[in-house]
């Protein structure tokens, strides 16, 4: 969980990371609905939890490499 918080926090548009363990609400500076669709198309399963929050619930068996891959996918989508 700490590795994910550290890496996702480096995305400039992210203003806050809420959650505990591996359940996250990633608060962004703008609406996330278009990004959620793009992330789903890219193969990353995310949901929105309000107009500016991305909800992420990775499996407990997720590896550091998979976390890095997911963060890179999110970064690419958010920075278009």
N, C-alpha and C positions, 0 to 999 in steps of 0.2 A: 504494500500500500504506500509506503513512504517513497519508493522509487517512482511510482506513478504520480504522486502529488508533486514531487520535485520536477519531473519532466514536463508534465502538463502545465505547470505554473510558469514555464518559460514562454508559452504562447502569449504574445502581447495583448491579444483581445480578451484573454481570460482575466476577470477581475476578482474572482473568489472561487475556492474549491470547497464544497461542503461535503460532508459525509464521514463515514467511519469504516475502517477496514477496507473492503474493496467495493463499497457502494458509494458512488459519487454523484454529486450535482455540480456541474461545471458552469458557473455563472459567467456570462459573456456581456460585452458592451452593447450588443444589438440582438435583434431577433434571430433565433437559431433554426427556425423551420426549414429554410432553404438548405442550410448546412446538413440538417438531419437527413434530408432526402439524398443529398450528394454522398454523404457518408454511407448510407445504406446501399447506394449504387456501387460504391467502391468496395463493399464487402464488410463494412464495420457496422455491427448492430448497436445502434444507440436509439434513444427516445428523447423527446423533449419533456420537460417537467415545468411548464410555464413558458412564457414567450421568449425568455432569454436564458434558459437553463437547459443544458444537455445532461441527460441522465445516462449513466454508464454503470453496468453491473457485470463486470467480467467474472468468469468462473474462477473458483479458488485455485484451480490447477494452472492458471495462466503463468507463462514464463516471462522473464525479464525481456527476452527478445520479442515476444508477442506484445508486451506493453509498449516497447519502443516502436514497434511497427504500427500499433494503433495510434500512438501519439503523432508519429510522422504523417499518417493518413489524415488525422484531425488537423494538423498544422497545414498540410497542403490544401485541404478544403477551405479552411478558415482564411487563408491568405491568398486564395484563388489564383 
